[in-house]
Amino acid sequence: MPELPEAETIGRALRGALTGRRIERVEIFSPKMRTPLAPLLTARLEGRRFTGVRRRARYLVADLDDGRGLLMHFGMSGVVRLESAAVPRRKHEHVFIYLDDGRIFRFECPRRFSLLEVSDLPLDGKWPSGFAGFGVEPLSDDFCGDHLFRASRGRKTSVKSLLTDNRVVVGIGNIYSAETLFAAGIHPARCASRLTRAECGRLAECAAGILRRAIADGGTTVSDFRNVDGSEGKFALHLQVYGRAGKKCPVCGEIIRSIRQCGRSSFFCPHCQK
């Protein structure tokens, strides 16, 4: 599932490509992804212009000139492309939005867990009301060791669950939690309430650094993720533990292991992460 770096990578590409463009018409080819797609046809999008693209957590909002926004989430396999009409439609491309420069905004999602819908925004420049419960952005000044330390007090859950809890911090999923915990030298099953203030500071610093490097590399492509231009995320070349169970730790040479946490695999080095 795309995490913050992948959403940010797509958002930056769309910001440059969509801003100022006018919508000519909308075409749908499937009844629904996560939610029904038919409302896109009756949302009066024709003639509206995009005024910008913003990211919050793993969501993108493409702002429209009437105060609404086109809300996007990429689920597990969502891919956005901007191509001409000369390119044949792919099997799992469910929505075409035709633009005034001759290109088509195409939304593809084989597993149909993605989201694409028009959202009423409470005020210009504000986020949809459904975002109210989101935690802090990990690349903001609000994300720091003190924040994690406060959030971890009294928590019986694991530190991996703490990092992937969107009520605490947004956009960190299975990939970047594994890499963050390895960089910080903390076992993913460690009880969150037992973290020291220093360890929380190290986690916040490692998480922000890894996310920034992943954004610089265009995200991480493990299976489905692609950027708007079709390129893969190059941070996959720098993964230290994620997806590497049975291989040697790049630091100590110990064999990397995996455990199941909340239905997902967590990867770690038993020597570097006591």
Disulfide bonds with the S-S distance in Angstrom:
none
